[in-house]
C-alpha cells in the first residue's frame, strides 16, 4: 500500500493555521466553521461522506467515517481539534497566522496544539479513502470545535447530543511522540492519561465608592489582589502517581538527580534550582496539583471603587483528587481570606487514564520502531486536558500519540504550547504522517 505524503500534511496545516479559529472562551469566538469548511472540501474530494454538527453558530465539528467490514472488529477514532488559543502578536518573531516555513519549521498558532495532528489525521483518512482501503473495523475522523475552552461546543456537546457518532473502542488524539532517555536506552513518550481540570471562579465582594476617597473603603480589587498573591504563593506538596517513577527513570539524568525527583521531600528544592525553566515547570506540573489565577474581571471605571471582582483560576488536579480536595486546597491557600470568596465551579473533570496494555499500544510500539528500532514507548500523564477525557466517559481507550523528530527536546516543545513563536518542524510532520498511517492500517486492516 502506498503511503500518504508528508508534504500534503504541511500544506493542509498551513491552511488550517491561516483560518485563525481563535477560541477566546465565548460562544461567538472560535468560528471553527472556517476549518470545518476547509476539511469538508478536502475530504469530500476523496469521495468521503462528511457529516457536520453545529453546537452554536459557527461552532462546527465534522465526522468522516470509513465503514468497517466486521462489526465485531475494533473501531478507532482520530480526534483532532480545529480551534486555537489567542495570541499576543507583539511577542512573536513571525506572523502567528502566516504559517510560513522558516528554517524547516512551520510557524503559527496551532502548529503544535494541535493543528499539526489534525492535519495528519485528515491526510491519512483521505489517503486511505482514495486508495480504496477496506478496514475490518470503523475508522472515524472527528474534527472537533472548542477543545481549548473545555469542549462545551465540541466533544461534550457531541457526547450529549450524538454520542453514537463518536463512540469507538479506541481514540488517538493529542499529544505524544517526544524522545526521552539516554542514547543506550531511548524512549518515546505517549500520553495515557491527563490531570484533572477544575477551573474555579472566585468572587470577591466589597463596597462601591468614589475613587477620590479611598481611605478606609472596602475595595474588592484590593482584596482580590491579596487572594491572587496567596494562590501564586501556595505550594501544595508533591504527590507521585503510578507513571511518575517510570518517567523519571527514563530521563537522561544523573542517578543522584533521579533520586531527588523521586523524593517528595526534596523535589521542590531541586526544581527550584533547575537551570531550565521549561523543564522545571513541566516536571512540577507532572507531580503537583497546580493553581494559576489567570483572569480578573471587575469594575472598569477608574473613579469607581469596585464592589465585585471575579478571579478565574486554572486548577489542575492529580489522579484521585476531586471537588472536595480542590476545596481543601483553596482553604489551605487562602487561609483567613477563604471566607471572603464565593466559589463557582466552571469545569470539574477529574483525572482520567487508559492503561497501556492494549492491542493499540502494541501497534503504536511497532509503528514507532519502524523509524526508531531501539526505542520503547513510555506512558505519561499529561498536565493539560484534552478531549480524551470525554471519549473515556463513552468507554473508549484513549492515547495521545504522534511521532516527532529526535531533535525536538521535550522542554522546548512544551514551551511552545500556548506561548510565543509556536512552530513545528517539517521532519516531525513527515514522521507523524507515516506513524498514523501505520497505526491505522495495522490496527484496523
Steps between C-alpha positions, in 0.01 A plus 500: 500500500627847417551748782356852533729793426640701785509800266122484482485516880716811494277673245182414689650614830588835347144548376354407842726750679410779258128459576560655846243301698589676825300380801474767771253303712184677381222341298558726203878447484683209340295498181636155424261488207787646295716194561195274470435644152862446402504140624161422347623603155825310551336174609204506262752529219596140577140379496454495878162581649534778757242579767510844662369590846429854620502545879452878456531742208845450352597233754512213254648152535510232232521122479622293206477123519644205311270209579652172613403160365483324839267641768695308765838647400645787705414854394725804514431873521760759402409810703655827386379837623478794261510796740806681635569725797538880472834663421691811599648589157752745644678210670548302179803506274283411199135543399306262728253426220738519205579127517827556320774237481812655653820300552314174457216585742135595448431808713158590634246474776382140514811354339553275802162533673366317312444587136811298408328180613161605364660547157678165529177320586315659209777418252515136611121465490477651151789288372342177624168593338668588170689171486186296562622359833242277671540472877358228721391753761364854460739793462354832620665837443355752746605862437360668807438854620557661840761272655700799620224634723364184658312327213152638572445575127699201382560154647271550800219624276548199274503266800169648619326519160663245266703256714474206261656705219830527688484185713789265414714243679820701460587869460822672398536870571760745633791477605794260482812407314777684684835327545642437847780310664864428441633384164535142629141492633287722273132552574214672322225641721132446429221640712281245681322741732466857613466698816156615603378848414311688770460861389361719776357852508565681825269797555626770735256758634556847643312832510488749213617854552664799338857448390602839636436385858670159548580526872333225709300371204422135422659468155428160344800534268740547792368184666516318166865598466577342837314185399688475170831536685411223743409269214830582328690427822316177581723193485304175536725202565617268224302183449620226268263301279568156350670635185733748672780255591523353145508854361788601728691177445486550122659846517860553402599624846761415757387232750519754783261735322255219429504410869416860593211514252356188663524649849187697586693688770781610267343547156379859549843637589653313205245638254555850638870472422465332160668713229229437239180683593285312243626164627441596863151629422404180319638267767332702775164478320541122462547453873287767669149636507529850352312829534536778244286818541473616140199732464367784717186691403340785694419866485644672192455869592805667651311721750274227642616272783398149387257296707536171307805335346502151348823301490514198269748239617635214289527206739655172381460202730690175539341153473273431795407863568147632459292802594546452875877493465494816287299679767744384767790634292327837463436519873866423569621753242277791603499456876299774669399640159317179407172626654522816286447314172203334335616200296336380179612191310546575129636156409532203733652207308712258697820343371450211257736226386506216242739220583773420242436125480284494187527387138509868394802567724679203345423628150630845594821342628559322170419814299747705704768234460496523121697826498641452853572128549656523847241727663235383745175681566481686831151559647450847648223699664461846344469815712243637252152378413382374162180361354626154600320544832166527316567191290598307814158587642358322192706190577795549265867427557678824413861589436672822400727402214735640241859449391742791508856555392768412759632853453197640687560505876200441731568823690521714187197336343295548817586870515336552160153401626295820539823704485675733260664371180308172477638282220556141387781361288418336167689181589256441786206551264637234265567260789154547652325453166669165447444402864124563482474317171681197640296491820164530325569243231645241739233538770201505267634330187 
